[in-house]
């Protein structure tokens, strides 16, 4: 069953058409890995798929409800003056998620000891792990992830592969942009190169 499907999609940004005539469907248990150079339309396509941008043309054949998907942008959506606990606690409040899940999720992601430090003092990889915590705090079937590997070290890449494999095993799916190959151990990967 498709968790998301579009047909004849055209995507534009800044008055320039980036993609045209795109037919796309992502099934449960599958990862669509979008690759392409800077400006190829990877982020713009994800923004259309999650409802942040209106397509130039085309239609959804299967559109997920907003509460059925996670959007994780490449900027992490963290207030740098706040701590990981404060950032994620605020996000939990907005999404009706119990905050008692925060500590176990931070432990799983290896950043529990950083929970009281302002995010401006964290490394790029530590900030990325904070952003990834949202995926575990509120399980949703479809993940739309823009450059989720940025800043992650080898251990972080392995952890991401494990989280993604577990998500797929529960019947989830993901669309992921990345300039680099996905880490080994992720099943069900289909790669698309955007020109």
TIRO-2110 file (N, C-alpha, C; in Angstrom, 1 decimal):
// TIRO-2110
0.8, -1.2, 0.0, N, 1, A
0.0, 0.0, 0.0, CA, 1, A
0.9, 1.2, 0.0, C, 1, A
0.6, 2.2, -0.8, N, 2, A
1.3, 3.5, -0.9, CA, 2, A
1.0, 4.4, 0.3, C, 2, A
2.0, 4.9, 0.9, N, 3, A
1.8, 5.9, 2.0, CA, 3, A
1.7, 7.3, 1.4, C, 3, A
2.3, 7.5, 0.2, N, 4, A
2.2, 8.7, -0.5, CA, 4, A
2.4, 8.4, -2.0, C, 4, A
1.6, 9.1, -2.8, N, 5, A
1.7, 8.9, -4.3, CA, 5, A
1.3, 10.2, -5.0, C, 5, A
2.1, 10.6, -6.0, N, 6, A
1.8, 11.8, -6.8, CA, 6, A
1.9, 11.4, -8.3, C, 6, A
1.2, 12.2, -9.1, N, 7, A
1.3, 11.9, -10.6, CA, 7, A
1.5, 13.3, -11.3, C, 7, A
2.3, 13.2, -12.3, N, 8, A
2.6, 14.4, -13.2, CA, 8, A
2.9, 15.6, -12.4, C, 8, A
3.7, 15.5, -11.4, N, 9, A
4.1, 16.6, -10.5, CA, 9, A
5.1, 17.5, -11.2, C, 9, A
4.9, 18.8, -11.0, N, 10, A
5.9, 19.8, -11.4, CA, 10, A
6.2, 20.7, -10.2, C, 10, A
7.4, 20.9, -10.0, N, 11, A
7.9, 21.7, -8.8, CA, 11, A
8.7, 22.9, -9.3, C, 11, A
8.4, 24.0, -8.7, N, 12, A
9.1, 25.3, -9.1, CA, 12, A
9.6, 25.9, -7.8, C, 12, A
10.7, 26.7, -8.0, N, 13, A
11.2, 27.5, -6.9, CA, 13, A
11.8, 28.8, -7.5, C, 13, A
11.4, 29.9, -6.9, N, 14, A
11.9, 31.2, -7.4, CA, 14, A
11.6, 31.4, -8.9, C, 14, A
10.5, 31.0, -9.4, N, 15, A
10.1, 31.2, -10.7, CA, 15, A
10.8, 30.3, -11.7, C, 15, A
11.5, 29.3, -11.2, N, 16, A
12.2, 28.3, -12.1, CA, 16, A
11.6, 26.9, -11.9, C, 16, A
11.3, 26.3, -13.0, N, 17, A
10.8, 24.9, -12.8, CA, 17, A
11.9, 24.0, -12.6, C, 17, A
11.9, 23.2, -11.5, N, 18, A
13.0, 22.3, -11.2, CA, 18, A
12.7, 20.9, -11.6, C, 18, A
11.4, 20.4, -11.5, N, 19, A
11.0, 19.1, -11.8, CA, 19, A
9.7, 19.1, -12.6, C, 19, A
9.5, 18.2, -13.5, N, 20, A
8.3, 18.2, -14.3, CA, 20, A
7.9, 16.8, -14.7, C, 20, A
6.6, 16.4, -14.7, N, 21, A
6.2, 15.1, -15.1, CA, 21, A
6.6, 14.0, -14.1, C, 21, A
6.7, 14.3, -12.8, N, 22, A
7.2, 13.3, -11.9, CA, 22, A
6.0, 12.4, -11.4, C, 22, A
6.1, 11.1, -11.5, N, 23, A
5.2, 10.2, -10.9, CA, 23, A
6.0, 9.5, -9.8, C, 23, A
5.4, 9.4, -8.7, N, 24, A
6.1, 8.9, -7.5, CA, 24, A
5.1, 8.2, -6.6, C, 24, A
5.5, 7.0, -6.1, N, 25, A
4.8, 6.3, -5.0, CA, 25, A
5.7, 5.7, -4.1, C, 25, A
5.5, 5.8, -2.8, N, 26, A
6.3, 5.1, -1.8, CA, 26, A
5.5, 4.2, -0.9, C, 26, A
5.9, 3.0, -0.9, N, 27, A
5.1, 1.9, -0.2, CA, 27, A
5.6, 1.8, 1.3, C, 27, A
4.8, 1.2, 2.1, N, 28, A
5.2, 0.8, 3.5, CA, 28, A
6.5, -0.1, 3.4, C, 28, A
7.4, 0.1, 4.2, N, 29, A
8.7, -0.7, 4.2, CA, 29, A
9.7, -0.3, 3.2, C, 29, A
9.5, 0.9, 2.6, N, 30, A
10.4, 1.4, 1.6, CA, 30, A
11.1, 2.7, 1.9, C, 30, A
12.3, 2.9, 1.4, N, 31, A
13.0, 4.2, 1.5, CA, 31, A
13.2, 4.7, 0.1, C, 31, A
12.8, 5.9, -0.2, N, 32, A
13.1, 6.5, -1.5, CA, 32, A
14.3, 7.5, -1.2, C, 32, A
15.4, 7.2, -1.7, N, 33, A
16.6, 8.0, -1.5, CA, 33, A
16.8, 9.0, -2.7, C, 33, A
16.5, 10.3, -2.5, N, 34, A
16.6, 11.3, -3.5, CA, 34, A
18.0, 11.8, -3.5, C, 34, A
18.7, 11.8, -4.7, N, 35, A
20.0, 12.3, -4.8, CA, 35, A
20.1, 13.3, -5.9, C, 35, A
21.0, 14.2, -5.9, N, 36, A
21.2, 15.1, -7.0, CA, 36, A
22.0, 16.3, -6.5, C, 36, A
22.5, 17.1, -7.4, N, 37, A
23.3, 18.2, -7.1, CA, 37, A
22.5, 19.3, -6.4, C, 37, A
23.3, 20.3, -6.0, N, 38, A
22.6, 21.5, -5.4, CA, 38, A
21.7, 22.1, -6.4, C, 38, A
20.5, 22.5, -6.0, N, 39, A
19.6, 23.1, -6.9, CA, 39, A
18.8, 22.2, -7.8, C, 39, A
18.9, 20.9, -7.6, N, 40, A
18.2, 19.9, -8.4, CA, 40, A
16.7, 19.8, -8.1, C, 40, A
16.4, 20.2, -6.9, N, 41, A
15.0, 20.2, -6.5, CA, 41, A
14.6, 19.2, -5.4, C, 41, A
15.6, 18.7, -4.7, N, 42, A
15.3, 17.7, -3.7, CA, 42, A
14.5, 18.3, -2.5, C, 42, A
15.0, 19.4, -2.0, N, 43, A
14.3, 20.0, -0.8, CA, 43, A
12.9, 20.5, -1.3, C, 43, A
12.9, 21.1, -2.4, N, 44, A
11.6, 21.7, -2.9, CA, 44, A
10.6, 20.6, -3.1, C, 44, A
11.0, 19.4, -3.6, N, 45, A
10.1, 18.3, -3.7, CA, 45, A
9.6, 17.8, -2.4, C, 45, A
10.5, 17.7, -1.4, N, 46, A
10.0, 17.3, -0.1, CA, 46, A
9.0, 18.3, 0.5, C, 46, A
9.3, 19.6, 0.3, N, 47, A
8.4, 20.6, 0.8, CA, 47, A
7.0, 20.5, 0.1, C, 47, A
6.9, 20.1, -1.1, N, 48, A
5.6, 19.9, -1.8, CA, 48, A
5.0, 18.7, -1.2, C, 48, A
5.7, 17.6, -1.0, N, 49, A
5.2, 16.4, -0.5, CA, 49, A
4.6, 16.5, 1.0, C, 49, A
5.2, 17.4, 1.8, N, 50, A
4.7, 17.6, 3.1, CA, 50, A
3.7, 18.8, 3.3, C, 50, A
3.4, 19.4, 2.2, N, 51, A
2.4, 20.5, 2.2, CA, 51, A
3.0, 21.9, 2.5, C, 51, A
4.3, 22.1, 2.5, N, 52, A
4.8, 23.4, 2.7, CA, 52, A
4.9, 24.3, 1.5, C, 52, A
4.8, 23.6, 0.3, N, 53, A
4.9, 24.3, -1.0, CA, 53, A
3.9, 23.7, -1.9, C, 53, A
3.3, 24.6, -2.7, N, 54, A
2.2, 24.1, -3.6, CA, 54, A
2.9, 23.7, -5.0, C, 54, A
2.5, 22.6, -5.5, N, 55, A
3.1, 22.1, -6.8, CA, 55, A
2.7, 23.0, -7.9, C, 55, A
3.5, 23.2, -8.9, N, 56, A
3.2, 23.9, -10.1, CA, 56, A
2.1, 23.2, -10.9, C, 56, A
2.2, 21.9, -11.0, N, 57, A
1.2, 21.0, -11.7, CA, 57, A
1.2, 19.7, -11.0, C, 57, A
0.2, 18.9, -11.3, N, 58, A
0.1, 17.5, -10.8, CA, 58, A
-0.8, 17.4, -9.6, C, 58, A
-1.0, 16.2, -9.2, N, 59, A
-1.9, 15.9, -8.1, CA, 59, A
-1.4, 14.8, -7.3, C, 59, A
-2.0, 14.7, -6.0, N, 60, A
-1.7, 13.6, -5.1, CA, 60, A
-2.7, 12.5, -5.4, C, 60, A
-2.3, 11.3, -5.6, N, 61, A
-3.2, 10.1, -5.7, CA, 61, A
-3.4, 9.6, -4.3, C, 61, A
-2.4, 9.7, -3.4, N, 62, A
-2.5, 9.3, -2.0, CA, 62, A
-1.7, 10.4, -1.2, C, 62, A
-2.5, 11.1, -0.4, N, 63, A
-1.9, 12.2, 0.3, CA, 63, A
-2.0, 11.9, 1.8, C, 63, A
-0.9, 11.8, 2.5, N, 64, A
-1.0, 11.5, 4.0, CA, 64, A
-1.6, 12.7, 4.7, C, 64, A
-2.3, 12.4, 5.8, N, 65, A
-2.7, 13.4, 6.7, CA, 65, A
-1.5, 14.0, 7.4, C, 65, A
-1.6, 15.3, 7.7, N, 66, A
-0.4, 16.0, 8.3, CA, 66, A
0.1, 15.2, 9.6, C, 66, A
-0.8, 14.7, 10.4, N, 67, A
-0.3, 14.0, 11.6, CA, 67, A
0.3, 12.6, 11.3, C, 67, A
0.3, 12.2, 10.0, N, 68, A
0.8, 10.9, 9.7, CA, 68, A
2.2, 11.0, 9.1, C, 68, A
2.8, 12.2, 9.1, N, 69, A
4.1, 12.3, 8.6, CA, 69, A
5.0, 13.2, 9.5, C, 69, A
6.3, 12.9, 9.4, N, 70, A
7.3, 13.7, 10.0, CA, 70, A
8.1, 14.5, 9.0, C, 70, A
8.3, 15.8, 9.1, N, 71, A
9.1, 16.6, 8.2, CA, 71, A
10.3, 17.0, 9.1, C, 71, A
11.5, 16.6, 8.6, N, 72, A
12.7, 17.0, 9.3, CA, 72, A
13.6, 17.8, 8.3, C, 72, A
13.6, 19.1, 8.4, N, 73, A
14.4, 19.9, 7.5, CA, 73, A
15.9, 19.9, 7.8, C, 73, A
16.7, 20.4, 6.9, N, 74, A
18.1, 20.4, 7.1, CA, 74, A
18.7, 21.4, 8.2, C, 74, A
17.8, 22.3, 8.6, N, 75, A
18.2, 23.3, 9.6, CA, 75, A
17.9, 22.9, 11.0, C, 75, A
17.3, 21.7, 11.3, N, 76, A
17.1, 21.2, 12.6, CA, 76, A
15.9, 21.8, 13.4, C, 76, A
15.5, 23.0, 13.1, N, 77, A
14.4, 23.6, 13.8, CA, 77, A
14.6, 23.7, 15.3, C, 77, A
15.8, 24.1, 15.7, N, 78, A
16.1, 24.2, 17.2, CA, 78, A
16.4, 25.7, 17.5, C, 78, A
15.9, 26.2, 18.6, N, 79, A
16.2, 27.5, 19.1, CA, 79, A
17.5, 27.3, 19.8, C, 79, A
18.6, 28.0, 19.3, N, 80, A
19.9, 27.8, 19.8, CA, 80, A
20.1, 28.3, 21.3, C, 80, A
19.2, 29.2, 21.7, N, 81, A
19.3, 29.7, 23.1, CA, 81, A
18.8, 28.7, 24.1, C, 81, A
17.9, 27.7, 23.6, N, 82, A
17.3, 26.8, 24.5, CA, 82, A
18.1, 25.5, 24.6, C, 82, A
17.9, 24.7, 25.6, N, 83, A
18.6, 23.4, 25.7, CA, 83, A
17.8, 22.3, 24.9, C, 83, A
18.4, 21.2, 24.7, N, 84, A
17.6, 20.1, 24.0, CA, 84, A
16.3, 19.8, 24.7, C, 84, A
16.4, 19.7, 26.1, N, 85, A
15.1, 19.4, 26.8, CA, 85, A
14.1, 20.5, 26.6, C, 85, A
14.5, 21.8, 26.6, N, 86, A
13.5, 22.8, 26.3, CA, 86, A
13.0, 22.8, 24.9, C, 86, A
13.8, 22.6, 23.9, N, 87, A
13.4, 22.6, 22.5, CA, 87, A
12.4, 21.4, 22.3, C, 87, A
12.8, 20.3, 22.8, N, 88, A
12.0, 19.1, 22.6, CA, 88, A
10.7, 19.1, 23.4, C, 88, A
10.8, 19.7, 24.6, N, 89, A
9.6, 19.8, 25.5, CA, 89, A
8.6, 20.7, 24.8, C, 89, A
9.1, 21.8, 24.2, N, 90, A
8.2, 22.7, 23.5, CA, 90, A
7.5, 22.0, 22.3, C, 90, A
8.3, 21.2, 21.6, N, 91, A
7.8, 20.5, 20.5, CA, 91, A
6.8, 19.4, 20.9, C, 91, A
7.0, 18.8, 22.1, N, 92, A
6.1, 17.8, 22.6, CA, 92, A
4.8, 18.5, 23.0, C, 92, A
4.8, 19.7, 23.5, N, 93, A
3.6, 20.4, 23.9, CA, 93, A
2.8, 20.8, 22.6, C, 93, A
3.4, 21.2, 21.6, N, 94, A
2.7, 21.5, 20.3, CA, 94, A
2.1, 20.3, 19.7, C, 94, A
2.7, 19.1, 19.9, N, 95, A
2.2, 17.9, 19.3, CA, 95, A
1.5, 16.9, 20.2, C, 95, A
1.1, 17.4, 21.4, N, 96, A
0.4, 16.6, 22.3, CA, 96, A
1.1, 15.2, 22.6, C, 96, A
2.4, 15.4, 22.8, N, 97, A
3.3, 14.2, 23.2, CA, 97, A
3.7, 14.3, 24.6, C, 97, A
3.6, 13.2, 25.4, N, 98, A
4.0, 13.2, 26.8, CA, 98, A
5.5, 13.5, 26.9, C, 98, A
5.8, 14.4, 27.8, N, 99, A
7.3, 14.7, 27.9, CA, 99, A
8.0, 13.7, 28.7, C, 99, A
7.4, 12.7, 29.3, N, 100, A
8.1, 11.7, 30.1, CA, 100, A
8.9, 10.7, 29.1, C, 100, A
8.6, 10.8, 27.8, N, 101, A
9.4, 10.0, 26.9, CA, 101, A
10.7, 10.7, 26.5, C, 101, A
10.9, 11.9, 26.9, N, 102, A
12.1, 12.7, 26.5, CA, 102, A
13.4, 12.0, 26.9, C, 102, A
13.6, 11.7, 28.2, N, 103, A
14.8, 11.2, 28.7, CA, 103, A
15.2, 9.9, 28.0, C, 103, A
14.3, 8.9, 27.9, N, 104, A
14.7, 7.7, 27.2, CA, 104, A
15.1, 7.9, 25.8, C, 104, A
14.4, 8.8, 25.1, N, 105, A
14.8, 9.1, 23.7, CA, 105, A
16.2, 9.7, 23.6, C, 105, A
16.4, 10.7, 24.5, N, 106, A
17.8, 11.3, 24.5, CA, 106, A
18.9, 10.3, 24.8, C, 106, A
18.6, 9.4, 25.7, N, 107, A
19.5, 8.3, 26.0, CA, 107, A
19.8, 7.5, 24.8, C, 107, A
18.7, 7.1, 24.1, N, 108, A
18.8, 6.3, 22.9, CA, 108, A
19.7, 6.9, 21.8, C, 108, A
19.6, 8.3, 21.7, N, 109, A
20.3, 9.0, 20.7, CA, 109, A
21.7, 9.4, 21.2, C, 109, A
22.1, 9.1, 22.5, N, 110, A
23.4, 9.4, 23.0, CA, 110, A
23.6, 10.8, 23.3, C, 110, A
22.6, 11.6, 23.6, N, 111, A
22.8, 13.0, 23.9, CA, 111, A
22.1, 13.4, 25.3, C, 111, A
21.8, 12.4, 26.1, N, 112, A
21.2, 12.6, 27.4, CA, 112, A
22.0, 13.5, 28.3, C, 112, A
23.3, 13.4, 28.2, N, 113, A
24.2, 14.2, 29.1, CA, 113, A
24.3, 15.7, 28.7, C, 113, A
23.8, 15.9, 27.4, N, 114, A
23.8, 17.3, 26.9, CA, 114, A
22.5, 18.0, 27.1, C, 114, A
21.5, 17.4, 27.8, N, 115, A
20.1, 17.9, 27.8, CA, 115, A
20.0, 19.2, 28.4, C, 115, A
20.9, 19.7, 29.3, N, 116, A
20.8, 21.0, 29.9, CA, 116, A
21.7, 22.1, 29.3, C, 116, A
22.4, 21.7, 28.2, N, 117, A
23.3, 22.7, 27.6, CA, 117, A
22.6, 23.5, 26.5, C, 117, A
22.8, 24.7, 26.3, N, 118, A
22.2, 25.5, 25.2, CA, 118, A
22.6, 24.9, 23.9, C, 118, A
21.7, 24.8, 23.0, N, 119, A
21.9, 24.1, 21.7, CA, 119, A
23.0, 24.8, 20.9, C, 119, A
23.3, 26.1, 21.2, N, 120, A
24.3, 26.8, 20.5, CA, 120, A
25.7, 26.3, 20.8, C, 120, A
25.8, 25.6, 21.9, N, 121, A
27.1, 25.0, 22.3, CA, 121, A
27.3, 23.6, 21.8, C, 121, A
26.3, 23.0, 21.1, N, 122, A
26.4, 21.7, 20.6, CA, 122, A
27.1, 21.6, 19.3, C, 122, A
27.7, 20.5, 18.9, N, 123, A
28.3, 20.3, 17.6, CA, 123, A
27.1, 20.1, 16.6, C, 123, A
27.5, 20.1, 15.3, N, 124, A
26.5, 19.9, 14.3, CA, 124, A
25.8, 18.5, 14.4, C, 124, A
26.6, 17.5, 14.7, N, 125, A
26.1, 16.2, 14.9, CA, 125, A
25.2, 16.1, 16.1, C, 125, A
25.5, 16.7, 17.2, N, 126, A
24.7, 16.7, 18.4, CA, 126, A
23.3, 17.4, 18.1, C, 126, A
23.4, 18.5, 17.4, N, 127, A
22.1, 19.2, 17.0, CA, 127, A
21.3, 18.3, 16.1, C, 127, A
21.9, 17.6, 15.2, N, 128, A
21.2, 16.7, 14.3, CA, 128, A
20.5, 15.6, 15.1, C, 128, A
21.2, 15.0, 16.1, N, 129, A
20.6, 14.0, 17.0, CA, 129, A
19.4, 14.6, 17.7, C, 129, A
19.5, 15.8, 18.2, N, 130, A
18.3, 16.4, 18.9, CA, 130, A
17.1, 16.5, 17.9, C, 130, A
17.4, 16.9, 16.7, N, 131, A
16.3, 17.0, 15.7, CA, 131, A
15.7, 15.6, 15.4, C, 131, A
16.6, 14.6, 15.3, N, 132, A
16.1, 13.2, 15.0, CA, 132, A
15.3, 12.7, 16.2, C, 132, A
15.4, 13.2, 17.4, N, 133, A
14.6, 12.7, 18.5, CA, 133, A
13.1, 12.8, 18.3, C, 133, A
12.7, 13.8, 17.5, N, 134, A
11.3, 14.0, 17.2, CA, 134, A
10.7, 12.8, 16.5, C, 134, A
11.5, 12.1, 15.7, N, 135, A
11.0, 10.9, 15.0, CA, 135, A
10.6, 9.8, 16.0, C, 135, A
11.3, 9.7, 17.1, N, 136, A
11.0, 8.7, 18.1, CA, 136, A
10.0, 9.1, 19.1, C, 136, A
9.8, 10.4, 19.4, N, 137, A
8.9, 10.9, 20.3, CA, 137, A
7.4, 10.7, 19.9, C, 137, A
7.2, 10.8, 18.6, N, 138, A
5.8, 10.7, 18.1, CA, 138, A
5.9, 9.8, 16.8, C, 138, A
5.8, 8.5, 17.0, N, 139, A
5.9, 7.6, 15.8, CA, 139, A
4.8, 7.9, 14.8, C, 139, A
5.3, 8.1, 13.6, N, 140, A
4.4, 8.4, 12.4, CA, 140, A
4.8, 7.6, 11.2, C, 140, A
3.9, 7.2, 10.4, N, 141, A
4.3, 6.2, 9.3, CA, 141, A
5.2, 6.7, 8.2, C, 141, A
5.2, 8.0, 7.9, N, 142, A
6.0, 8.5, 6.8, CA, 142, A
6.9, 9.6, 7.3, C, 142, A
8.2, 9.4, 7.0, N, 143, A
9.3, 10.3, 7.4, CA, 143, A
9.8, 11.0, 6.1, C, 143, A
9.8, 12.3, 6.1, N, 144, A
10.4, 13.1, 5.0, CA, 144, A
11.6, 13.8, 5.6, C, 144, A
12.8, 13.4, 5.2, N, 145, A
14.0, 13.8, 5.9, CA, 145, A
14.9, 14.5, 4.9, C, 145, A
15.2, 15.7, 5.1, N, 146, A
16.1, 16.5, 4.2, CA, 146, A
17.5, 16.5, 4.8, C, 146, A
18.4, 15.8, 4.2, N, 147, A
19.8, 15.8, 4.6, CA, 147, A
20.0, 15.3, 6.0, C, 147, A
19.4, 14.2, 6.4, N, 148, A
19.4, 13.8, 7.9, CA, 148, A
20.8, 13.3, 8.3, C, 148, A
21.7, 13.0, 7.3, N, 149, A
23.0, 12.5, 7.7, CA, 149, A
24.1, 13.6, 8.0, C, 149, A
23.7, 14.9, 7.6, N, 150, A
24.7, 16.0, 7.8, CA, 150, A
25.1, 16.1, 9.3, C, 150, A
26.4, 16.1, 9.4, N, 151, A
27.0, 16.3, 10.7, CA, 151, A
27.2, 15.1, 11.6, C, 151, A
26.6, 13.9, 11.1, N, 152, A
26.7, 12.7, 11.9, CA, 152, A
28.0, 12.0, 11.8, C, 152, A
28.6, 11.6, 12.9, N, 153, A
29.8, 10.8, 12.8, CA, 153, A
29.5, 9.3, 12.5, C, 153, A
30.5, 8.4, 12.5, N, 154, A
30.2, 7.0, 12.1, CA, 154, A
29.2, 6.4, 13.0, C, 154, A
29.3, 6.6, 14.3, N, 155, A
28.4, 6.1, 15.3, CA, 155, A
27.0, 6.6, 15.0, C, 155, A
26.9, 7.9, 14.7, N, 156, A
25.6, 8.5, 14.5, CA, 156, A
25.0, 8.0, 13.2, C, 156, A
25.8, 7.7, 12.2, N, 157, A
25.3, 7.1, 10.9, CA, 157, A
24.7, 5.7, 11.2, C, 157, A
25.5, 4.9, 12.0, N, 158, A
25.0, 3.6, 12.4, CA, 158, A
23.7, 3.6, 13.1, C, 158, A
23.6, 4.6, 14.0, N, 159, A
22.3, 4.8, 14.8, CA, 159, A
21.2, 5.2, 13.9, C, 159, A
21.4, 6.1, 13.0, N, 160, A
20.4, 6.5, 12.0, CA, 160, A
19.9, 5.3, 11.2, C, 160, A
20.9, 4.5, 10.7, N, 161, A
20.5, 3.3, 10.0, CA, 161, A
19.6, 2.3, 10.8, C, 161, A
20.0, 2.2, 12.1, N, 162, A
19.2, 1.3, 12.9, CA, 162, A
17.8, 1.9, 13.2, C, 162, A
17.7, 3.2, 13.4, N, 163, A
16.3, 3.8, 13.6, CA, 163, A
15.5, 3.7, 12.3, C, 163, A
16.1, 3.9, 11.2, N, 164, A
15.4, 3.8, 9.9, CA, 164, A
14.9, 2.3, 9.7, C, 164, A
15.8, 1.4, 9.9, N, 165, A
15.4, 0.0, 9.7, CA, 165, A
14.3, -0.4, 10.6, C, 165, A
14.3, 0.0, 11.9, N, 166, A
13.2, -0.3, 12.8, CA, 166, A
11.9, 0.3, 12.4, C, 166, A
12.0, 1.6, 11.9, N, 167, A
10.8, 2.3, 11.3, CA, 167, A
10.2, 1.5, 10.2, C, 167, A
11.0, 1.0, 9.3, N, 168, A
10.5, 0.2, 8.1, CA, 168, A
9.9, -1.1, 8.6, C, 168, A
10.5, -1.7, 9.6, N, 169, A
10.1, -3.0, 10.1, CA, 169, A
8.7, -2.8, 10.7, C, 169, A
8.3, -1.6, 11.2, N, 170, A
7.0, -1.4, 11.8, CA, 170, A
6.0, -1.0, 10.7, C, 170, A
6.4, -1.1, 9.4, N, 171, A
5.5, -0.7, 8.3, CA, 171, A
5.6, 0.8, 7.9, C, 171, A
6.6, 1.5, 8.4, N, 172, A
6.8, 2.9, 8.0, CA, 172, A
7.5, 3.0, 6.7, C, 172, A
7.6, 4.2, 6.2, N, 173, A
8.4, 4.5, 5.0, CA, 173, A
9.1, 5.8, 5.1, C, 173, A
10.0, 6.1, 4.2, N, 174, A
10.7, 7.4, 4.3, CA, 174, A
11.2, 7.8, 2.9, C, 174, A
11.2, 9.1, 2.8, N, 175, A
11.8, 9.8, 1.6, CA, 175, A
12.9, 10.6, 2.2, C, 175, A
14.2, 10.3, 1.7, N, 176, A
15.4, 10.9, 2.3, CA, 176, A
16.2, 11.6, 1.2, C, 176, A
16.6, 12.8, 1.4, N, 177, A
17.6, 13.4, 0.5, CA, 177, A
19.0, 13.3, 1.2, C, 177, A
20.0, 13.1, 0.4, N, 178, A
21.3, 13.1, 0.9, CA, 178, A
22.3, 13.1, -0.3, C, 178, A
23.4, 13.8, -0.1, N, 179, A
24.5, 13.9, -1.1, CA, 179, A
25.4, 12.6, -1.0, C, 179, A
25.2, 11.9, 0.1, N, 180, A
26.0, 10.7, 0.3, CA, 180, A
25.2, 9.5, 0.4, C, 180, A
25.8, 8.3, 0.2, N, 181, A
25.0, 7.1, 0.2, CA, 181, A
24.4, 6.9, 1.6, C, 181, A
23.3, 6.2, 1.7, N, 182, A
22.7, 5.9, 3.0, CA, 182, A
23.6, 4.9, 3.7, C, 182, A
23.7, 4.8, 5.0, N, 183, A
24.6, 3.9, 5.7, CA, 183, A
24.1, 2.4, 5.4, C, 183, A
25.0, 1.5, 5.4, N, 184, A
24.7, 0.1, 5.2, CA, 184, A
23.7, -0.4, 6.3, C, 184, A
22.9, -1.4, 5.9, N, 185, A
22.0, -2.0, 6.9, CA, 185, A
20.5, -1.4, 6.8, C, 185, A
20.3, -0.5, 5.9, N, 186, A
18.9, 0.0, 5.7, CA, 186, A
18.3, -0.8, 4.6, C, 186, A
17.2, -1.6, 4.9, N, 187, A
16.6, -2.4, 3.8, CA, 187, A
15.6, -1.5, 3.0, C, 187, A
15.2, -2.1, 1.8, N, 188, A
14.2, -1.5, 1.0, CA, 188, A
14.5, -0.1, 0.4, C, 188, A
15.8, 0.1, 0.1, N, 189, A
16.2, 1.4, -0.4, CA, 189, A
16.0, 1.4, -2.0, C, 189, A
15.4, 2.5, -2.5, N, 190, A
15.3, 2.7, -3.9, CA, 190, A
15.9, 4.1, -4.1, C, 190, A
16.8, 4.2, -5.0, N, 191, A
17.5, 5.5, -5.2, CA, 191, A
17.0, 6.2, -6.5, C, 191, A
16.7, 7.5, -6.4, N, 192, A
16.4, 8.3, -7.6, CA, 192, A
17.4, 9.4, -7.7, C, 192, A
17.9, 9.6, -8.9, N, 193, A
18.9, 10.7, -9.1, CA, 193, A
18.1, 11.8, -9.8, C, 193, A
18.0, 13.0, -9.2, N, 194, A
17.4, 14.1, -9.8, CA, 194, A
18.4, 14.9, -10.6, C, 194, A
18.1, 15.2, -11.9, N, 195, A
19.1, 15.9, -12.7, CA, 195, A
18.8, 17.4, -12.6, C, 195, A
END
